[in-house]
Amino acid sequence: MRLIRNAGSHELEIRKSRFVCTLARASSEDEAVRFIAAHRRAHRDATHNCTAYVVGELGEITKSGDDGEPAGTAGVPMLEVLVRRGLTDVVAVVTRYFGGVKLGAGGLARAYGRAVSEAVDAVGVVERVPVVTVTVRVEHALAGRFLGDLHGAGRVPGDVRYADAVEADVAVPVPEVEGFEAWAAEVTGGRARTRRGAPGFVEVPVP
C-alpha cells in the first residue's frame, strides 16, 4: 500500500485563478466524506471545492466530484493522479478561487490534475510494508559489536533492553525474516537467540 506521508496543502496560481489542493489520509469512505464536508464548510467562500478519494487496501473504493465545474474537468483528473501514483486511503480537495479568466475544458483538467500532483510531491509518499518484529537476545559481551553490525546492515532496532542479557527488537520485512535470523546467528557465531513477535507494518518513504 502507498499512502501520503502526512496531510498538507499546496497552492498554485494559473491565469489568475488560485488552486489550493488539500490532502489528508482517510481510512474509510465515511472518513473521506466527513473530511470533504468539513473542508467545504470551512471554504464556503470558494468558487469550487472539487474532490477525489481512494480508499481500501486495494484502492477498490474511488469517487470524484466536480462541484459545479464542467463534468469531467476536475474530479476525474484529480482521481487519475491518485490512482496513477498508486495511492490509497487518501482524500483530495482542490479549492478554486476564480480569477476571471476561463481556462476551457482542457485547461481545467490540466490545472486540477497538476494541483493534486504537486500536492502529493509536497507532502511525500510512503509505502506500508508488512513486517515481523524479531527480538534478538545476545550476551553483554557481544552486544556492542552486534548492535554495530545491525546499524551497519541498515537495520535500526526499535528498542534495546539491558538486563541479564541484551535484547534488541528489529522490524524485518516478512520475506526477509528467515534470512535475518540466519544473519544474526552468523555474525554472533551462533550465540544469538531470536524470537518472532506479532506481524505489523512500517511506513517506508518512497523516493
N, C-alpha and C positions, 0 to 999 in steps of 0.2 A: 504494500500500500504506500502511495505517496500522498503527503499532506503538506499544507503550507506550514512553514516553521512557526509562525505566530501571526496573530491578527495585525492588520495595519491598513493604511490608506496611502494612495498615491494620486497626485493631481497632474493633469496636463491641460494645455490650452490649445485649441485648434480653431483657427479662424474666429477668434473672439468668444467662442463657447468654452466654458470650463467643464471638464470631465473629471470627476473625483471617484475613483474606484476604491471601495472599502471591502476588504476580505476578512472573513472570520471562519473558524472551524465550526462545524455542525455535525454532531454525532448521530443525528436523526433528522427526518424530514420535518417533524414538528419543531425542532430547534431551529432549523433553517427558516421556516415560515415565521416563527416568532422574531428572529433577528431582522428579517425583512420588514415586518410590521413596525417594529421599534425604530428602525432606521428611517422609514417613510414618515413616521410621526415627528422625528427629530429634524427632518429635512423637508418639511411640507412646503417650504418656500421655493423649492427647486422646480425647474420646468419638467423634469422627468427623473424617476428613480427606477432604472431598469435592472432586472435581476436574472441570476442564474445560479443553480446549485447542483452539486453532485454528491450523493450520499450512498453509503453502503460499502461493505467490504470489497465488492467487485465493481463499485460505482454503478450499481444497477438502477438507482433512482435518480432521474435527472428532470429538471424543469427550468424553463426560462420565461421571462415576461418582458414585453416591450414598453409597457406603461405609457401608451399614447404615441410612441414613435411609430413610423410606418412598419407594418408587420414584417418581421424577419430581419430588421435592420439593427436591432440592439441585443435582445436576449439571446438570439441564436448565435451570433458571432462571439458573444461572451461565453456561452456554454461551450462552443467549439474550442476555445482556448483552454478551458479547464480540462476537457476530455483529451485534447491533444497532448497536454502536459502529463496526462495520466494521474490527475489528482482526484481525490475523493474526500468525503466529509468536509466539504468546503462550500461556502456561500459567498457570492459576489454581488454587490450592488454598485452600479455606476450612476452617480448623481450628476445630472447635466443642468448647467445654468446657461440658457440660450443667450448667445451674444449678438443675435440679429442677422447672422449670415447663414443661409441654408446650405447644408452640405451635400444634399442629394442622397439617394439610397446607398450608393457605393461608398460615399464619403462617411456616412453614418456607420455603416458596418465596419469600415476600417478603424474609425475612431473608437467605437466601443470595444472592438477586439484588441486594439492597441492599449487601451486603458487597463484592461484586465491583464494583458501580457506583461506590461511594465510593472503593474502592482505585484504580480507573482514574483517577478525578478527582484523587486524591492524587499519583499518580506522573506523570500527564500523558501526552499523546498526541502523536506526531509523524507526519508524512506523508513517506514516502520518494519523492522527486521525481527522475526521470531528468534528468541534466544533461550538458552537454559543457563541458570546461574550454577556454575561449578565451583564448589568450595575446595580449595587445595590446602591441605594441612602438612606443614613441614616442621622439623626441629628448629629451635632457635639458631643453632649453629649454621643452618642452611638458609635462614630466612633472608638475610641481606642480599646474598647472591641471587637467590630465586626471585625476589622482588625486582632486582635489577634486570634479570633475564626477562621477566614479564614485561617491564616497560620497554626493554629493547625489542621485544616482539610486537610492540604496539598494542598490548593488552593491559589497560589500566584497571586495577582492581577497584571495585565499588566500595569495599570495606575490608579493612585489615584488623584482625583481633589478636592481641597478645595475651596468652595465659600460660598453661603448661607447655603449649606449642603455639605456633603462629598459624592462623587461618586467614586466607585471602579469598574473597568472593569475586569471581570473574564471570561477566556476562559473555557467553560464547554463542555465536550463531549456530542454530540447530545442526546444519550439515557439517560443522567443524568440531563438534563435541568430542567424538572419538579421537580425532587427530590431536586435539588439545590435551586430552588426558594422556595420550602416548608421549607427547612432547614434555609434559610435566614430569612424567616418570623418567624420561631420558635425561633431562637437564639436572635432575636430582639423584641420578644413579639408582633409581628405583625406590627412593626413600620417601617420596611424596605419596600422600593418600588423598584420594579425591572422592567427592560425593556430589550427586546431582540434585539440584533443587527443583522447584516448580518452574514450568515454562513461563515465559513472559515476552515482552517486546522492548526494544530500544529504538530510538529515532536517530538515524544517521543522516547528516547533511548531504544533499545531492549537489555536486558541483554545477 
